[in-house]
């Protein structure tokens, strides 16, 4: 990981496209009126709704795991993968730093001709924006009026080396109950129509159809079907379906701890507001302390109709980062498909 070069550019994202329940968060759709939420735990809390996780909640969900199958919900990283280059952010890049023939020629460790022929040495490096691929948005990614979740001010907590609060390094390993909302299945299609807006009514209809309920502390994953296009970046980024703000409020109201999606951006663009170009991001991250996971691969989970599972994941501990690659796993629960 010593070669990893992570560059972050929070404010340009949109141009390309209760324990920790807030004590007094505004529900306004307007950026002018909305204010960041504050934690009931206190002024030093940097977890948001992740504080809903406890030893008891983790043990409860793990005790129900069947162990028969593990679903990998992460997309592959590869050159040319979908990214926010339109906003000026760097694409994912991968290159070899060492190859067996190159090492034999360059002799980087002064090992000698014989040793370099015996040892076949390969090494590589990557460079990327922290919001490329399957990743988690941290609570300093988007804020309101110069502040992020729990009232931390950019003027006091953001320097040239990133934020000193609410970064990816503050996120603990995530072990929680997960729920899949397969809205594409609900509508009887492989992929939702271009720019379709998922509503709270859609979510309620799916929960009834699948006989699933939502609970406080859930990781809620929403399938549009667009994840199947991930290896075709232009198709994947073109007019994805998205959650409307009402749906986000519905999930937050049910106690969702994390909301994940199989698209590059979970909310409709343009927003239709003059003073907030990403109202869902600011509502979930800044007002409610709900984290967001984007670019999930939910296809196999959906094919097997696994709607309830143990969700296990952890981001890279990049200090101060506004986002991080994440490798989410889903393990079905006993008595559920």
N, C-alpha and C positions, 0 to 999 in steps of 0.2 A: 504493500500500500504506500510505500515511500515515494512512488512515482505519481500518485494520484494528485491531480491538480483540479481542485473544485472551485468553480467561479459562480458567484451568485448575483442575480440582478432582479430583486423582488419587484420593483415598481414597473418594470416593462412587460411583465407577464401578460396582462390583459390586452396589450396592444397586439399581440400575436393572436390572438383569438378574440337530599342532595348534598355530595361532599364538596365537589368543586363546582357546583352550579353557581352561576354568577349572582352576586348579591343584588345588583341593581342595573342590569343590562337593558339598554334601550332596544325596543323591537322595531324601531323606525326603518323604513326602506330607504330613507334619505341619508346620504353621507353627512349632510350638514347637521342633522338632528341626532344621529346615532352616536353613542359613546361606548368606549371599551368597557367590558365587564370586569368586575373585581371578584376575587375569590373569597368565599366564606371562611377558608382556612386561615387567611391572613395575607399581609402585603408581600411576603416573600415567596408565596406559592408560584411555581413555574410549571405545574403539571396540568392545569385546567381540569378537564373531566377525567384525565387519566388517574386522578386521585380516587376515582370510584373503584379502582382495582385494589384489592386487599388480599392477604394470604388466604382468607376464607373464600373469596370469590374465585381465586385461581384454583384452589383445591376442589371447589365444587364442580367447576367445569371439567377439570382434568379427571376427576373421578368418574365422569360419564363417557370418556373417550373409549371408542370401541377398539382402536388400534389396528384395524384391518386395512386401512388405506389412509394415505396422506396426500392431499392435493396441494400442488405448488401453484400459487396464485400470481407469481411474478412473470413478467414478460422478459424475453432475452434482451441483452444489450448487444448492439452491433452497429458498425459504421453505416450511416444513412438512416438510422432509426428516427422516428418522429421526435421533433424537438422544437424549441421556440426560437429558431434562427431568425425569423421575421422580426422579432423584437430585439435582435442584436446579441442574443445569448449564444454561447458557443455550442456546437453540436457535440455529440459523443464521438470521441476519436480514440483509436486503439492502434498501437504500433509496437513492433518488436524492438527491444533494446539489446537483446543478445540472441544469437542463433548458434547452433553447433559449429557450422562452417566459419561464421564470423568470429567466434571465440578462438577457434584454432588459428585464424589469421591474425587477430589482434592481440591474443595472449594477455587478456586484461588482468589476470591475477599472477602473471609471471610464473605460470605453472609448468611451462615447457611443452614441447611438441608432443611427446608421448602422452602426457596427462590430458592434454587438450583433445587428443584423438580418442582417449578412453571415455572421458566425461562429455556427454552431450548436453551442453548447457543452453537453456532457453530462458529468456526473461522478456517482460513486456510492460507497457505503461498505458495509462488512460488519461484523458482530459475530458471534462464534461461540466455542464450546468447541473446544479444539484436538483433541478426539477425535470430531469430527463428520465424516461423509463418509469418503472414501478417505483414510486417514491412517496414519502410522507411529507406533508406540509407542516412545519412546526408553528408554534404560537407567536413567533416573531415575523412570520412571512408577510402578513397583511395586518395593518392596524387602522386606527382612525385618529385624525387630528394630531399626528405625531406621537401617538402612544400605541402600545400593543397590549395584549391580554394582561389583565391585572394592573393596568395603569402604568407600566414601565415606559418611561419617556425615551425617545430616540436620542434626544439631546444629552441624556445622562448615561445611557447604556449601550450606545452604538459607536464603535470606533472603526479605524481602518482595518482592524482584524476581525470585524464582525460584532454581533451582539454579545453582551456578557450575561444575558438572560434569555430564557425561553428557547434555547437552541436545541439542535438534534442531540447534543450530548446530555441534555436533561431528561430525555425520554427513556423510561425504564423498559425492560423487556415486556412485551405486551402479551398477556395470556387472558383471554376473555371468551365469553360466548359470542359466536358470530352468527349472523342471519343473512341469508341471500334473498334479495328481492329481485326476482327475475321478471322484470316488466315486459321484456320482449316476449317471453313465453305467455304472459297474461294476454298480450295482444295477438297471439297466434302467429308471430313473425320471427324470422331469424335475427333481424335487426330492426330497431325502431325506425320510423321514417326520419328523413333528414330534419334536423332542428326541432324534433318533437320535444315538447315540454312535459316532463313527468310531474304529475300533480299528487297532492295528498290523497285524492280520491283513487288514483291508480294504485298507490301504496296500500290503502285500506282494502281495495278489491283483491290485490294479490294475497295479502295476509289471510283473508277469508278463504280464498281458493286453495291456498297451500296449507291451511290450518296451522298457521304459525302466529305467535304473538311476539311483541317486542317488550323488552325489559330494560330497566335502568342498568347502564354499564355495558350495553351491547355494542359490538362492532357491526355496523350495518353496511352491507355491500350491495350496490345497485347495478344490475346488469341491463345494458341497452342492446348488447350484441355486437357493438362496434369493436370490441376487443379482438374479434376474429380477423379484423383488417390491419392489425398492428404492423405486420411486415410489409404493408403497402402504405407508406407514410401519407401520400397525397389523399388516398381514399379514407384513411383513418382520421385525418384532421379535417376532412370536408364535412361541414354542417352536422356535427355530432348531436345526438339527443342530449338533453340536459335536465337537471332538476330545477323546477321553479322555486322561488323563495318560499312559497307556501309549503312545498314539500319538505324543504330543509327545516322550516319551523316545526312542522309536524314531527319529524324525526328527533329534533332536539327536544321537543316537548315530551316525547316518549322516553327520554333519557339516554339517547345515543351518545356513546363516548367517542366514537370515531365513525366517520362516514367515508366509504370507499366507492370508487366508480371505475368502470372499464373504458373511460374516455380520457382525453388529454386535458379537458377542463369541464368540471361538473356543472357549470352554470351557463345560461343562455347569453350569447353576445350578439349585438350590443345589449346592454342592460335595460335600456329605455329610460334611464335616469340621467339627469344632467350633472349630478354631483357625486355619483358613485358608479365607477365602471365595473366593479366586481362586488356587488352587494352581498352575494352569498358567502364569498370568502371572508369578507369583513364581519358578517353576521356570525358565521360559525366559529372562525378563529378568534376574532377580536372581542366579540360580544359574549359568545357562549363558551369559549374554551374547548370547542369540539375540533379535534384534528381531522385532516382530510388525507385520504390516500387516492392517488390517481394512477391511471394506466394499468389497472389490474387485468389479469387473465382469468375470467370467470367461466370460460366455455365448458371445461370438463365438469366442474361443479354443477353447472346448469344441466348438462346432458344427463347426469346421474341423479338429478333432482335432489341434491343435498342442500336443504334449506336451513338446517341448524347444525352447528359444528363448534368445535373448539378452535379459536383463532389464536395463532402464535406467530409473533414477528418481533423483530428488533431492527432499528436503523443503525447506521454507522455512527460512532460517537465523534462526530465532527463538531468541534467546539464552536458554538455561536451560530451554526448554520441554520438557514431558513428552510432547509429541506434536506433529505437524505435518501439515497437508494434504500429499499427495504425488501426483504424476502419473506412474504407472508405465506403461512401454511394453514390449511384447514383440515381438521381431523373430525370425521363424522362422530356423532354421539350415539351411544347405545339406545336402541329402540327407535332410532330415526334413520331414514335412508341417507 
